[in-house]
Amino acid sequence: MMKTAELKLVNEWDKTFQKSDQVENKKVTFINRYGITLAADMYIPKDAEGKMPAIAVCGPFGAVKEQCSGLYAQTMAERGYLTIAFDPSFTGESGGTPRYMASPDINTEDFQAAVDFLSVQDKVDADKIGIIGICGWGGMALNAAAIDTRIKATVACTMYDMTRVNANGYFDAENSTDARYEKKVAMNAARTENYKTGKYTRAGGCLPLPVDESLPFFVKDYSAYYKGRAYHERSLNSNEGWNTVGCISFMNQPILKYSNEIKSACLLIHGEKAHSCYFSKDAFENMTKNSAYADNKELMIIPDAVHTDLYDNVDVIPFEKITEFFQENL
């Protein structure tokens, strides 16, 4: 039998964005097929009647639902959708031990478990469920869409392919057998040390403010978000980061291998000046190349926008476009 665990949840408003007076908000929990209980914030349009289309939101990688996934979920609820923003396994208020681990399989499953949950809600039309993945969870969302036929529409916003960046480094600068070998040596040495001491070490989150001006813009940009305007005590990126060996399996488990077979609608959104824009451009090309299902796929590039503009800059995030996309495809 599947049984949810009792989680310690914070019920007062502790988000990094303002509470809307147009939606109701409550905490919910659900379980994935590995038996891990996930925590989510549910956003319900006030005065909504009948069954509604629903959207599950997650991301960025190392964030919590009180940050930008909650902002997306609340905004889409204002536009008539029942939404949830959830913490992935091993992070935030969700269950799973040891803490601060990540897995291409389990984190894809987290999206599918969210679809399980939404599918049985009385207020949800089970034939009209979509998902939004932000940053590293954009890749997970596409991977979920490739396996879960219940997902009718997917938005991947400011997407990272976490398997690619872990295996190849930023901008594929470490895409060689020798470079990957050295990373494996370091991570496996950490595994040995962790086992010897009986304690897991953390890899470190974003750099503290102020960040050295000589560092790349995106490094400073991440800190401005996670350590500054959107700091949250449960966010990995805001604090000590992932478990040092938490992402080791990403190096040899590419998540987008079957994206070319996704029949449902997909919208990829990225900032023109984002350091990460190549992830969405390449994912879109691979998704549509020689595909019989390319007609309902779209890549939207936002002029002048950087990576974190699509986290919380409501003047940049194309919510009108996202709403139109779900209206057409759910």
HELIX and SHEET records of a PDB file:
HELIX    1   1 CYS A   68  GLU A   78  1                                  11    
HELIX    2   2 PRO A  104  SER A  119  1                                  16    
HELIX    3   3 GLY A  136  ALA A  145  1                                  10    
HELIX    4   4 MET A  162  ASN A  168  1                                   7    
HELIX    5   5 TYR A  170  ASP A  172  5                                   3    
HELIX    6   6 THR A  177  THR A  197  1                                  21    
HELIX    7   7 PHE A  217  SER A  223  1                                   7    
HELIX    8   8 ALA A  224  ARG A  229  3                                   6    
HELIX    9   9 ILE A  248  ASN A  252  5                                   5    
HELIX   10  10 SER A  259  GLU A  261  5                                   3    
HELIX   11  11 CYS A  277  THR A  288  1                                  12    
HELIX   12  12 ASP A  309  ASP A  312  1                                   4    
HELIX   13  13 PHE A  319  ASN A  329  1                                  11    
SHEET    1   A 8 VAL A  23  ILE A  31  0                                        
SHEET    2   A 8 THR A  37  PRO A  45 -1                                        
SHEET    3   A 8 LEU A  82  PHE A  86 -1                                        
SHEET    4   A 8 MET A  52  CYS A  58  1                                        
SHEET    5   A 8 VAL A 124  ILE A 134  1                                        
SHEET    6   A 8 ILE A 151  CYS A 157  1                                        
SHEET    7   A 8 ALA A 265  GLY A 271  1                                        
SHEET    8   A 8 LYS A 297  ILE A 302  1                                        
END                                                                             
